[in-house]
């Protein structure tokens, strides 16, 4: 387990829902990845993310899927892409990433409570 943090520390992490509007392979990445364009609604708009999720997902099946992402980390340069958000997932038993899931549709841009 990680070091304990306060509830106020948790509230600083801005986790929002978004819908993948475009997904494509990212062959320039050092580790296999997919570039996601995620719509976070009118307040935040569409943001880019590089996600190492190629074991369990293809770009085609990701379009239209709702995901969760941290939207208030600084952008990170990954090869030629500036990744603007951190898409959330968990490692499976082999270390491959499985996306964190939202089990019912919610409006894009909603904050995790």
KAVEN-V766012 format. One record per backbone hydrogen bond with DSSP energy under -0.5 kcal/mol. NH is the residue of the N-H (numbers start at 1). CO is the residue of the C=O. E is the energy in kcal/mol with one decimal. If there is no record, write none. Layout:
# KAVEN-V766012
NH&CO&E, NH&CO&E
This chain:
# KAVEN-V766012
10&6&-1.9, 11&7&-2.2, 12&8&-0.7, 12&9&-1.0, 13&9&-0.5, 13&10&-1.6, 14&12&-0.7, 15&13&-1.0, 16&14&-0.5, 16&69&-2.6, 17&110&-1.8, 18&67&-2.0, 19&39&-2.0, 20&65&-2.6, 21&37&-3.0, 22&37&-1.4, 24&35&-2.0, 26&33&-1.9, 29&26&-1.5, 34&51&-2.5, 35&24&-3.1, 36&34&-0.5, 36&49&-3.3, 37&22&-2.8, 38&36&-0.6, 38&47&-3.0, 39&19&-3.1, 40&38&-0.7, 40&45&-2.9, 44&40&-0.6, 45&41&-3.1, 47&38&-2.7, 49&36&-2.1, 51&34&-2.6, 51&49&-0.6, 53&51&-1.8, 56&53&-0.6, 57&53&-1.5, 62&58&-0.8, 62&59&-0.9, 63&59&-1.0, 64&20&-3.3, 65&62&-2.2, 67&18&-2.9, 69&16&-2.1, 70&86&-2.5, 71&14&-2.9, 71&69&-0.6, 76&83&-2.7, 78&76&-0.5, 78&81&-3.6, 79&77&-0.5, 81&78&-2.2, 83&76&-2.9, 83&81&-0.8, 84&48&-2.3, 85&48&-1.4, 86&70&-2.1, 87&85&-0.7, 88&68&-2.8, 90&98&-2.9, 92&96&-2.8, 95&92&-1.7, 97&52&-0.6, 98&90&-3.2, 100&88&-2.3, 103&101&-0.5, 109&17&-3.2, 110&107&-1.5, 112&15&-3.2
